[in-house]
Amino acid sequence: MIDLGASQPFASGYNRHCFRHPDDPLLCLKVLRPENIEARYQRQPLAKKLLGKRRIDDNAQELKAHQQSAIQRLLSQGHAETVWQHLPRFHGSQPTTLGHANVSELLLDDQQQPAPTLEQYLQRRGFDQPMADAVRRFCHWLQHTGILTRNLLPHNLVIVTRNHQPELFLVDGLGAPTIPDKLAALPAWRQRYIARRIQRFYRRIEWELGDRAHSWEQSQKL
């Protein structure tokens, strides 16, 4: 049992807190925020409530996402380094005093602090050439590996220096919803799915850099 009683999260999303492992500062612990999960569940229409809370449990969904066929195939073929080129190394789930946590590599900047997000980079430096190249390499990796993700959001990607250049790592949003995950057994469908995620990712970057006169959701309808 990992004791998080004296720990403070270094980052928080709506559904999870992220902690540094108290005994290993190179590991990240993602712990659910049960009050927000419950609130999100209560807002669901009845038909979705019947599917249960596990479908909105980000830790459970992340565990499932790491079992997707593309990742398991690469690992079984001895290509683990390819998997972890743009994903933090994943170590499963462990119990903590705040509930079960998903455990992964903690990605750090040059000062050994949690790495900045793409969202923060865009706000400070814009979509400059080094970042455009990093995005291109990340998208090529998705197409090459066939690894499925949900919509790619800048706050779910962090930037780490590798070989003297910035690289993107997806820290949240791995995996696809159930139906796309099943259809991904068809290679052509998988590639179309990934291509759509990439296209939407570039549109999201444009929106991040724009005047944001409309919300992201509204901008998709224009």
N, C-alpha and C positions, 0 to 999 in steps of 0.2 A: 504494500500500500504506500503510494507516494503522498507525503504530507505537503499540501499546498496552503496550509493554514496561515503561514507567514509570507506567502508570495502574492505579488501583484501582477496582473497581466501586462505584457508589454504591448499587446494589441487586442482589440475587441471588435467583432462583427456583431450583427444582430443576433445570430444564433450561437456563436461560440466565443469564448475567451482563449487567448493564446498565452501560455506561461513558459518561461524558461524552466527546464527541469532543475529542481533544487540540488540534485546530486551530480548532474552532468549538464553544464551550461551550453553544450553543443547540441542539445536536443530541445525540441519544441513540443509542448503538451497542449493539445486542443481539447477544451472541455466545454460541453454543452451549457447553454444558459436555459435551464428548464422553464423558467417563467416566460421567456420569449417564445419557446417552442409551444408552450401551452396556449399563449395568446394567438400565435399563428394558426394553431390547430382550430381554435374556436372561431376564427374568421373564415374557415373553409366552408364551402357549401356542403350540404349533407352527403351528397354522392362521394365527395372526396374524403369526408370524415370516415365513411365506411371502410376506406382503404387503410385506416389506422395511422398512428403517429410515426411509425418507422419510416414512412416515405418522406417525412420532413425532418428526420433525425440526420443531421449532416455527418456525424461520425459514422453512423451505420452506412450511409450512402458512400462515404469515402472508402470505408473498408471494402464495400462491394466494387467500387470503381477500380481498386487496385487488383481485383480478380478478373478484370476484363481480358478478353482473349488476346488482344495485341500485346499487353504487358506480359501476361503469362507465357506467351509464345517466345518473346524475346528473352525472358529470364531462363526458360527451359533450354534455349539454344545457346546459352552462355553469353548473351549480349546485354548483361546488366548495365554496363557503362552507357549503352545507348539509351536505355530507359531513364537513367539518372542524369542525362545531359541537360534536361530541362524540368526535372521533377526533383523535389527533395527526397532523399532516401527515406523509405517508410519502414517503421518498425512495429506496426500493429497497434494493439490496444492494451492499456494497463490501467488497473484501478488506482484512483486517487481519492483523497478525502472530499473532493468535490464531484465525484462520479468518475466514470470511465473516461480516459483520455486517449485520443489517437496520438501516437508518438512518431515524430519524424525529425529528420535533420533540421537544425536551425541554421538558416542561411544568414550569413553575416557580411557586413561591409568591411572596409579596410581598417576601421577603428574597433572591430569586433563587436559591433552593435547590430541589432536586427536590420537586415538589408532594407533599403527604401523600396517603395512600390513604384510601378510604372506610372501610376496616377500622380505621385509626388514628383517624379522626374519630369513629366510633361508640364506640370505647373511651374517648375523652376526653370527648365531649359528648353521646353518645346520638343517638337519631333525632329531633332537634329539628325545628322547623318549617322553618327555612331548608333543611335537608337533605332533608326530606320533599318540599319543593317542587322541589329540584334533581333528586331521583329521579323525580318525576312528569314533569319536562321531558325528562329523558333517555329515559324509557320512551315518551313521546309521540313523540320523534324516531325511535325504533326503529320504531314503528308507522307513522309518516308516510313514512319513507324505504324501509322494507322491508329494511333492512340486517340480515343474519343474523349471529348470534353463537353461541358455545357458552354453557354455563351462566354466568350473570353472578355473579362472585365479588367481594366487597368489596376484596380485596387486588389485584384487577386493574383497579380503577377509581381514578383520582386526582381530586383536587378543585382546581380553579383558579378564581380570581375573575375573572368577566367582567361588565362593566356593574354593578359593585358588588354582585354576588350570586354564590354558589358554583355552579359547574357541574361535572358529572361528565364525565370523559373515559375511554374504554375504552382501556387500554394493552396489554392482553393478552386473548386469547380471542375475537378476531374470526373470523368465518367459521363454517360448520357442517360436520359430518361429510359424507362423500361422498353418501350416500343422501338425507339431508334437503336438501342443496344441489341435487340433481337435481329433487327433488319441488317445490322452491321456485318452479319455473317456473309452478306452479298458484297463482294469487293467493290463493285461499281457504286452501290448505294453508299458504302462507307466513305468512298472518296468524295462523293457529292455532299455528304453530310459534313465532312471536314472542310470542304471548300466553302460551304455556306457559313460555317463558324468563322473561317478566316475572313471572308468578305465582310461579315458583320463586325468583326474585330477592327478592321480598318475604318469602318464607318463610326465605330465607337470612339476611336482615337480622334477622328475629325470633330466629333461632337465635343469631346473633352477640350479641344483647342479652340472651339468656337465661342460665340457669345452666350450660348446656353439660353437663348430666348425661350426655348421650349424644353420641357423635361425630356429625358432620353426616351421615355415611353411615348410621349407625344410626337417626338421627332420621327419615330418609325412610321407614323401614320400620314406624314406630310408628302 
